Amino acid sequence: MKIALIGQHLFGQEVYKELRKDGHDIVGVFTIPDKDGKADLLAVEAEKDGVAVFKFPRWRLKGQAIPEVVAQYKATGAELNVLPFCSQFIPMEVINHPKHRSIIYHPSLLPRHRGASAINWTLIHGDKKAGFTVFWADDGLDTGPILLQRECDVEPDDTVNTIYKRFLFPEGVKGTVDAVRLIAEGKAPEIIQPQEGATYEGIQKKDNAKIDWNQPADGLHNWIRGNDKVPGAWAEVDGQKVTFYGSSLVDNGPAVHGQPLEIPGASRHGIITKAGLVLFGSDGKTLLVKNLQFEDGKMIAAAQYFSSGSSAAVELTEEEKAFAEQMRAVWQSILSNVAQVEDSTDFFKSGAASMDVVRLVEEAKLRASTCQLQNEDVYMNTTFQDFIQMCVRKLRGEDDEEELVVDYVEKNVNSMTIKMPHQLFINGEFVDAGAGKTYKTINPTDGEAICDVSLAQISDVDKAVAAAKEAFEEGAWGKMNPRDRGRLIYKLADLMEEHQEELATIESIDSGAVYTLALKTHVGMSIQTFRYFAGWCDKIQGSTIPINQARPNRNLTFTKKEPIGVCAIVIPWNYPLMMLAWKTAACLAAGNTVVLKPAQVTPLTALKFAELAARAGLPKGVVNILPGSGALVGQRLSDHPDVRKLGFTGSTEIGKHIMKSCAVSNVKKVSLELGGKSPLIVFGDCDMDKAVRMGMSSVFFNKGENCIAAGRLFVEDTIHDGFVKKVVEEVKKMKIGDPLDRSTDHGPQNHKAHLDKLVEYCQTGVKEGATLVCGGKQVQRPGFFFEPTIFTDVQDNMYIAIEESFGPIMIISKFEDGEVDDVLRRANATEYGLASGVFTRDIGKALYVSEKLNAGTVFVNTYNKTDVAAPFGGFKQSGFGKDLGQEALNEYLKTKAVTIEY
């Protein structure tokens, strides 16, 4: 379909990209003019693709459409207008012109909250549900017929920013594209908006964002968060306007201790505490505000209200002085109306605006990659001298608010300085291993040591388990209500997102993962996993059961879902952070404490995760990380009498041993995700190009170090030769190289022993008579690189047809045209049952095959498409139990039945 995209910003850019992926022809992009010489993100993306871009400053003049503008628009020949995020008024001559008219994205559940500040008002009104609407444009204000709506829960401490990032942005992009898909298929509804429940609220501006103190705590909280960050809820304090940010409701516990702060109009004075500013609603309940901003633009932590500006000045080195002068030049270019930027020059009093803050932050990062600023840092340090002092402290790794002591290993890599903890993490502290034992973790790209890592001993396991037990039975974690537990896990996910690039870089140098994949999948899905399970914390519930065992029948029976206690988690080396997240997120959401053993060869992201967990506020002992050997640490965790659950991902051989040890010790609950030899069946009636593309992904994704990799491809003989030819062509295009290079397709294997096994595996295949079409050898360069490999003519009795390679080796066997049941027999003739796949255009055949394949996951006309909401786990000797989805929670819960006679 020919589409005109009218909009701007990142949202518009993402919609544009997804529509092009769907095969639509974007005949024109209409966006806002360049600002300060910089084009809008949507314009940049479209211009890169050679799509026509129009930057009209306006479409109407004095209420009338501008003929020249309309004419240029009509010349594109658009069949549909899509307005994903548009701040301009578009005339009806444009709205109604295309064959399919125009659709608009709006961030509320219409007809509620019409108008430009819809997200703000969703929060201000305390709505329990938020969402978005894609509607058909008409001549009213957000009044057109509804095409599509999607909703989400509003979390207790959501702000405009958090709910936008979590749901309205990612799901809004998908929803807009889905709406276009419905139009293209002729299935798009037009549902007239009901009049009942319709609301319209004006644009929230600073003038009308003043706090009304005559309301309960939840009303104050909703007003503050609904105006956070723009325009900002404010009140008069000490004779000036003070804006409040970062509100959260808190339980009314013991008396609050701190320094009183008089707030005119409030029912009680506020209290400045170490945690922030405590405020009281008219109902006597409390809320906590984290940050305050003054009229001059300076922002401070609320806890520092009575002590702001008291920290001692840092004396600069010569290198730091040079950085300061570079930043002075940046300030000068932004504050063009200032003759000379002095140390006392105030950024905001000199005319800077919010967009200038974004630019300043990015300019600082360009000049010093270790100076990772946030916008709030600028608001909290508004004079040039304060700004430089803050930057220098960050450059030196100093942070007055951090109590956690971390002995970092720092490396300048990937245009940034990464800071890696290397000690064990036990009871909220980084500590050396027993007897000070260490080992070297190796970078698979060059075979060189990254750093020394503490090597856990049995005594360390016992300390960690004791800490986890105390945290569960006696600590704040075990007493915490589920909703507060969820808040901490959300905060942890937010911190992981803030450190996403650093985590991905560490993952890349420690495991060999291609950086772009590490960023999107290894780390990106880890963040999604913690957010998903954070949402489950307060939704874990039992059920009531009618019983009639006794007379008189005055009985009540109900079940409770309770956390198990101390859980051990042992994870593999192929997805170090993601495997941690898949198990740990569900474990913590259920209310357990955890002792985790990362793979000995890839410990670094797990240790960085421990640091972030501590900074997120998880109580001591809740998370404990023990790098070490499986024979020592893993065995002790299996045997330990205080560990009540063990979750393991790894080989079938080790899984059997763990299961036996857990049974003999104290009959621990166990979940196992083990080996796989996942079959992928490619029928002759498939979409060949897609089958080739996804077949490549099924084998070579993450260098083949993928538990659900297609261990064997069965290709129908009618297309076998053509399929092989195409995959060989694609393999030859793959770039093997440094995983930090953005153009690299295929990085090094994880470690030397695994590389040697892959070489031996291929030698065995050749000896048995399989045809080695390409690859099969180590790449002659430093590091542990292995050539992407393809075998054909693989017979069912061959070693490579039976055993998993866990590497970039495609095993292709042929099957005869029409022999569906025979190929199913061959595909199921394995002791593994983790995943499987089928490619065919015949939906009946697809359903039949998916029913008959004996595997925990079946992919139809796709592969590797896992999601945090979908359960994941295998059958047979691929293990039992589930990661991800609601079912994963059951792995970390126990069910108690309670019967009461009354």
C-alpha positions, 0 to 999 in steps of 0.5 A, a space after each residue: 500500500 502507498 502510504 504518506 507518513 505525517 509525524 515526527 520524533 522517534 515514535 514516527 521513525 519506528 513506525 516508518 521502519 516497521 511499515 517498510 519491513 511490512 512491505 509498504 511503499 512510503 511515498 512521502 514523509 511529512 515532518 517538522 522543519 530542521 531545528 538548530 540545523 538538525 533534522 528530525 529523526 524521522 526525516 533522517 531515517 527516510 532520507 537515508 532510504 531515499 524516500 521523499 521528505 517534506 518539511 512544511 512549517 505549516 499546512 494552513 494559514 489563517 485557517 485555510 489549507 495552503 494550496 501549494 502544500 496540499 498540491 505537493 502532498 497530493 502528488 505523492 499518490 498516497 492511498 493512506 495517511 498514517 499519523 503516528 505522532 504529529 504536532 501540526 494541524 493537518 487540513 481536511 483536504 489532506 485527511 480525506 484525500 487518500 483512498 483509505 483516508 487517515 489514521 491517527 495514534 493517540 495515547 489514551 483509551 478513547 473517548 477518555 482523555 482526548 487532547 494533547 496531554 492524554 498520558 498526563 491526565 491518565 495518571 492524574 485521574 488515577 486510572 487503573 488502566 492506560 493504553 492507546 487508540 488508533 482511530 480514523 481521523 475526522 474533523 473533531 479533536 480525537 473524536 473519529 471512529 476507533 480502529 484499534 485499542 490496546 491497554 495495560 495496567 498502570 503501575 503504582 509509581 508510573 510516570 509519563 516517562 515510564 508508562 510511555 517507555 514500557 507500553 505506549 511506545 513499543 506497543 504503540 508502534 506495533 499497534 499502529 503497524 497492525 492497524 495498517 495491516 488490517 486496512 490492507 486486508 480489508 478488515 479494519 473496523 470503524 467503531 463509533 466512539 461512545 459519548 458516555 465516559 468521554 473527557 477532554 482535558 487541556 494541555 498541561 502547562 506550568 501555570 496550572 500544575 500547582 499542587 492542591 494540598 487539600 487531597 489524600 496522599 494518593 491524589 497528591 501522588 497522582 498529581 505529581 507523577 502525572 506532571 512528571 517530567 513535563 510540566 512539573 507539579 510545583 508548590 511554594 516553599 520558602 518563598 519560591 516555586 519548587 517543582 516535585 519529581 519522583 513521587 511514590 506512595 509509602 506505607 505508613 509505618 513508624 514515625 518518620 524522623 528527619 528535618 521538618 520543611 514548612 509547605 504553605 497550604 499543606 495539612 502537615 509540614 514535610 519531612 526531609 529524610 535520608 530517602 527524600 521528602 516525605 509529604 502527608 495527604 489530607 488523609 494522614 497517609 504519606 508519599 515520598 518525593 525524590 527530587 526537587 527543582 528550583 526556579 533557577 532550574 537547578 535540581 537537587 536530591 530532596 534528601 539534600 534540601 538543607 545541605 545542597 551546595 556543601 560538598 568540597 570542590 575537587 581540584 582538577 588535573 591538567 587533563 580534567 582542565 582541558 576537558 573543562 575548557 572543551 565543555 566551556 566552549 560547548 556551553 558558549 555555543 549553546 548560550 549564544 547570548 552570553 558574552 563569556 561563560 564564567 564559572 558562575 554562569 547559570 545554564 538555565 538563567 542564561 536561556 537554556 531549554 530542555 532540548 539544550 540539556 539533551 545536547 549538553 549531555 550528548 556533547 559531554 559523552 562525545 568528549 569523555 565516554 566515561 562521563 555518562 550523564 543523565 538529564 537530571 545531572 544538568 538540572 542538579 548542577 546548573 552553574 558551569 562550576 558545579 557542572 564541571 565538578 559533577 562531571 569530574 566526579 563521574 570521570 573519576 568514578 566517584 559517587 557520594 550516594 553510593 554506599 556499595 564498595 566495588 573493586 572494579 576492573 576498568 577497561 576502555 573498550 567499545 568507545 566507553 569505559 566499562 567497570 566490572 566487579 570481579 569478586 564474589 557477591 555475598 550478603 550485599 557485599 563484594 568479597 574475596 573467595 576463601 583463601 583468596 583463590 582466583 582464576 582468569 576469565 578469557 576474551 574469546 576474541 583474542 584468547 587473552 585474559 580479561 581479568 582475575 575473578 574470585 573462585 568460590 569455595 565450599 565455605 563461600 557457598 555455605 556463607 551465601 546460602 546462610 545469607 540467603 536463608 536469613 534474608 528470606 526468614 528474618 530480613 525485609 525481603 521475606 516481610 515485604 508486600 508483593 507490590 513493593 517487591 515488584 517496585 524493586 524489580 522494576 527499579 532493577 530493570 530500569 538500572 539494567 536499561 541505564 547500563 544496557 550498553 555497558 552490559 552488552 559490551 561486557 557480555 561481548 568480550 566475555 562470551 564472544 556474542 556479537 555486540 548488536 545481538 548482545 544489546 538486543 537479545 542478551 541484555 534487551 530480553 533480560 530487561 524485558 524479563 525482569 519487567 514482565 515478572 515484576 508485574 506478576 509480583 502482586 498477582 500470585 494467588 491461590 483459589 477457593 475450593 468447595 468441599 463436602 467431606 464432612 457434615 455439617 458442611 461449614 468448611 472453607 478450603 483455599 490454597 495459597 501460593 508461597 515462595 519456596 525459600 532459598 533457591 540455587 540457580 546454575 546457568 550456562 555460558 551461551 547467554 550468560 545474562 539472559 539465562 540469569 534473567 530467565 530464572 532469577 526474575 521468576 524466582 525473585 518475583 515469587 519472593 524467594 532468595 537466590 544463590 546463583 552460580 554463573 558459568 565459570 567461563 562467563 562470570 562478568 555480567 552476573 557480577 555486574 548484575 549483582 552490583 545493579 541489584 544492590 543499587 536498586 535496593 534489593 536487601 542484603 542476602 537476596 541475591 548472591 553470585 558465586 563464580 566457580 566450578 560446577 564440580 565444587 560450587 554446583 555440587 555443594 548447592 545440589 547437596 546443601 540442606 538449606 537449598 529448597 529448589 535448584 534450577 539448572 540449564 546445561 547438558 543432559 549429563 550434568 542435569 541427571 547428576 544434579 537431579 540425583 544429588 538433589 534427591 539424595 540430599 533433601 528431595 529438592 524441587 528441581 527444574 532442568 533445561 537440558 540438551 537438544 537436537 531440535 529438528 527443522 522440517 522444510 517442505 517443498 511448498 514452503 516460502 523458499 526465501 523465508 525458509 532459507 533466511 530462518 533456517 540460517 537463523 535457526 542454526 547460526 544465531 549466536 554462533 550456534 551456541 543456542 539451546 534451541 538451535 536446529 540441530 538437524 534440518 530435514 529438507 524435502 527432496 524436490 527443493 533440497 539442492 536449491 535450498 542447499 545452494 541458497 544457504 551456502 551462498 548466504 553463509 559465504 556472505 557472513 562476516 566473521 570477526 571482532 564481535 564489537 564491530 557493528 558489521 560482524 555477523 559471526 563472532 568467536 566461539 565461547 571458549 577453547 575447549 568448545 572450539 576443539 569439540 566442534 573441530 572434532 565433531 566435524 572430523 567425525 562427520 567427514 569420517 562417517 561419510 557425510 558431505 562437508 559442503 563448507 566450513 568445518 575448520 578453525 579460522 586462522 586468526 587469534 581467538 576461538 573462531 570457527 567457520 560456519 559449516 554445512 553438512 549434507 547427505 547425513 544419514 540417520 545413524 551418523 553421530 552428527 545426526 544424533 548428537 548436538 554440536 552446540 555450534 554453527 554447524 548445519 546438518 541437512 538430511 533429505 526426505 522424499 516428497 510427500 512422506 510426512 509421517 516418515 519424516 516425523 518419525 525420523 524427527 522424533 527419533 531422538 532422546 531430546 525434545 526441546 524445540 522443533 520447526 516446520 516450514 510449509 504454506 499448507 496450514 493443515 500440514 503445519 498443524 498436523 506436524 506441530 501436533 506430532 512433533 514431540 518438543 516443548 516448542 514448535 515454530 511454524 514458518 519462523 524460528 527462535 521467536 521466544 518471548 518473555 510471556 511464552 513458556 519455554 522448556 523441553 520434553 524427554 531428556 531435554 528436561 522438565 519445568 518451564 522458564 518464562 511466562 506465568 508457568 515459570 512462577 510455579 517452578 518457584 512456588 509451593 501450594 499450601 491448602 488450608 481448610 477451616 471449619 466454622 
